[in-house]
Amino acid sequence: MSTDSEPAADLRIEVVHATPQRQVLLAVTVPAGCTVAQAIERSGIRAQFPGLVVDPEAVGIFGRKVPADHPLQDGDRVEIYRPLLADPREVRRQRAARTGKGARSAKKR
């Protein structure tokens, strides 16, 4: 059991980013209390992807968006998301328009 006099343990986390051409996963040890933004900086992942601009609104842990100031827990996987190329709702609308509006009601019968 931990007490206030013991130093906080380091956290083992992963920082990941992917492009269509390449995926990188970096194992990083960070101090307890480290945030998502701090872990990204400590990981050095920007050196792997020159020109990478991290949008603080486009980061997450295990597929769930979190703010950049979110504190990490041991074992977390910090993910840096890329911008969407197309709005998924608009793509679905366009697909529905191409296939015809009657296709959906015919399936319900």
RODO-297853 format. One record per atom (N, C-alpha, C): x, y, z. Coordinates in steps of 0.2 Angstrom, whole numbers, padded with zeros to 4 digits, always signed. Example, Ala and Ser with C-alpha at 12.3 -4.5 7.8 and 13.67 -1.06 7.14 Angstrom:
<atoms>
+0066-0028+0039 +0062-0022+0039 +0066-0016+0039 +0064-0011+0035 +0068-0005+0036 +0064+0000+0039 
</atoms>
This chain:
<atoms>
+0004-0006+0000 +0000+0000+0000 +0004+0006+0000 +0002+0011-0004 +0006+0017-0004 +0005+0022+0001 +0010+0026+0003 +0009+0031+0008 +0011+0038+0005 +0009+0043+0009 +0011+0050+0006 +0019+0051+0006 +0023+0047+0010 +0030+0048+0011 +0033+0044+0005 +0030+0040+0002 +0033+0036-0004 +0033+0040-0010 +0038+0040-0014 +0038+0043-0020 +0033+0040-0025 +0030+0044-0029 +0025+0041-0034 +0029+0037-0039 +0026+0031-0041 +0029+0027-0046 +0028+0029-0053 +0033+0028-0057 +0033+0030-0064 +0027+0025-0067 +0025+0028-0073 +0019+0025-0077 +0022+0022-0083 +0020+0016-0085 +0022+0014-0092 +0017+0015-0096 +0017+0019-0101 +0012+0020-0106 +0015+0019-0113 +0010+0020-0118 +0012+0020-0125 +0009+0026-0128 +0013+0028-0133 +0010+0034-0137 +0010+0031-0145 +0005+0032-0148 +0004+0030-0155 +0001+0035-0159 +0004+0034-0166 +0001+0039-0171 +0002+0035-0178 -0003+0036-0182 -0003+0032-0189 -0004+0037-0194 -0001+0035-0200 -0003+0039-0206 -0005+0033-0211 -0008+0034-0217 -0009+0029-0221 -0003+0024-0223 +0003+0027-0223 +0009+0024-0224 +0013+0021-0219 +0011+0023-0213 +0016+0021-0207 +0012+0021-0200 +0013+0017-0196 +0011+0017-0189 +0017+0016-0184 +0017+0020-0179 +0022+0020-0174 +0019+0020-0167 +0022+0015-0163 +0020+0014-0156 +0026+0015-0152 +0026+0019-0147 +0032+0020-0143 +0030+0019-0136 +0034+0015-0133 +0033+0013-0126 +0037+0019-0122 +0034+0022-0117 +0037+0027-0114 +0036+0027-0106 +0041+0028-0102 +0040+0029-0095 +0039+0036-0093 +0034+0038-0089 +0033+0045-0087 +0031+0045-0080 +0032+0051-0077 +0031+0051-0070 +0024+0051-0068 +0022+0049-0063 +0015+0049-0060 +0012+0056-0061 +0006+0057-0063 +0003+0064-0063 +0004+0067-0070 +0008+0063-0075 +0009+0066-0081 +0002+0066-0085 +0002+0071-0090 -0004+0072-0094 -0003+0069-0101 -0008+0069-0104 -0008+0066-0111 -0003+0071-0115 -0004+0077-0115 +0000+0082-0118 +0008+0081-0116 +0009+0080-0110 +0016+0079-0108 +0019+0073-0110 +0015+0068-0110 +0017+0061-0113 +0019+0062-0120 +0015+0065-0124 +0016+0066-0131 +0023+0069-0132 +0024+0075-0128 +0031+0078-0129 +0036+0074-0127 +0036+0070-0121 +0041+0066-0119 +0043+0060-0123 +0038+0058-0127 +0039+0052-0131 +0043+0053-0137 +0044+0059-0139 +0048+0061-0145 +0045+0059-0152 +0038+0057-0152 +0035+0055-0158 +0035+0060-0163 +0036+0066-0162 +0036+0071-0167 +0042+0070-0172 +0048+0067-0169 +0053+0066-0173 +0052+0060-0178 +0047+0056-0176 +0045+0051-0181 +0041+0053-0187 +0038+0059-0185 +0033+0061-0190 +0034+0069-0191 +0040+0071-0195 +0041+0078-0196 +0035+0082-0198 +0034+0087-0195 +0028+0091-0197 +0022+0089-0194 +0022+0084-0189 +0016+0082-0186 +0014+0088-0181 +0007+0090-0182 +0004+0095-0178 -0001+0092-0174 +0000+0092-0167 -0005+0088-0163 -0011+0093-0161 -0017+0091-0163 -0022+0095-0161 -0024+0093-0154 -0024+0097-0149 -0026+0095-0142 -0033+0092-0142 -0037+0094-0147 -0044+0091-0147 -0045+0084-0150 -0039+0082-0153 -0039+0076-0157 -0034+0071-0154 -0035+0070-0147 -0031+0065-0144 -0035+0060-0140 -0033+0054-0138 -0037+0050-0134 -0033+0044-0131 -0037+0040-0127 -0034+0035-0124 -0038+0029-0125 -0035+0024-0128 -0039+0018-0130 -0045+0019-0134 -0045+0024-0139 -0050+0025-0144 -0056+0030-0141 -0054+0032-0135 -0059+0037-0132 -0056+0044-0131 -0059+0049-0134 -0056+0056-0134 -0056+0058-0127 -0050+0061-0125 -0049+0064-0119 -0046+0071-0120 -0047+0076-0115 -0043+0082-0116 -0036+0081-0115 -0032+0086-0118 -0024+0085-0118 -0022+0085-0110 -0025+0088-0106 -0023+0089-0099 -0026+0083-0095 -0028+0078-0098 -0031+0072-0094 -0025+0068-0091 -0025+0067-0084 -0020+0063-0081 -0019+0056-0083 -0013+0053-0084 -0013+0046-0086 -0013+0041-0081 -0014+0035-0083 -0014+0029-0078 -0009+0024-0081 -0006+0020-0077 -0001+0015-0079 -0005+0011-0084 -0001+0009-0090 -0004+0005-0095 -0008+0009-0101 -0009+0015-0100 -0013+0019-0105 -0010+0019-0112 -0014+0019-0117 -0011+0020-0124 -0014+0027-0126 -0009+0032-0127 -0011+0038-0129 -0011+0038-0137 -0016+0040-0140 -0017+0040-0147 -0018+0047-0150 -0014+0049-0155 -0015+0055-0158 -0018+0054-0165 -0024+0057-0165 -0029+0056-0171 -0027+0061-0177 -0028+0058-0183 -0028+0063-0189 -0035+0066-0190 -0035+0071-0194 -0041+0074-0195 -0045+0070-0200 -0051+0070-0200 -0056+0066-0205 -0055+0069-0211 -0055+0065-0216 -0055+0067-0223 -0062+0069-0226 -0067+0066-0223 -0074+0067-0225 -0078+0067-0218 -0083+0070-0218 -0088+0070-0212 -0092+0063-0213 -0092+0059-0208 -0095+0052-0209 -0102+0053-0210 -0106+0058-0207 -0113+0059-0208 -0114+0061-0216 -0110+0065-0218 -0111+0067-0225 -0110+0061-0230 -0105+0057-0229 -0104+0051-0233 -0110+0047-0233 -0113+0045-0227 -0119+0041-0227 -0124+0044-0231 -0125+0051-0230 -0131+0054-0234 -0130+0053-0241 -0124+0054-0244 -0122+0053-0251 -0123+0046-0253 -0121+0041-0249 -0122+0034-0250 -0130+0032-0251 -0133+0035-0246 -0141+0034-0246 -0144+0037-0252 -0142+0043-0254 -0144+0046-0260 -0143+0042-0267 -0137+0039-0267 -0135+0035-0273 -0139+0028-0273 -0140+0025-0267 -0143+0019-0268 -0151+0019-0268 -0154+0025-0267 -0161+0026-0267 -0164+0026-0260 -0169+0030-0259 -0172+0030-0253 -0177+0024-0252 -0179+0021-0257 -0183+0015-0256 -0180+0009-0253 -0173+0009-0254 -0170+0003-0252 -0170+0001-0245 -0170+0006-0241 -0171+0005-0233 -0178+0002-0232 -0183+0005-0234 -0190+0003-0232 -0191-0004-0235 -0188-0006-0241 -0189-0013-0243 -0186-0018-0239 -0181-0016-0235 -0178-0021-0231 -0182-0022-0224 -0186-0017-0222 -0190-0018-0216 -0196-0023-0217 -0198-0025-0223 -0204-0029-0224 -0202-0036-0223 
</atoms>
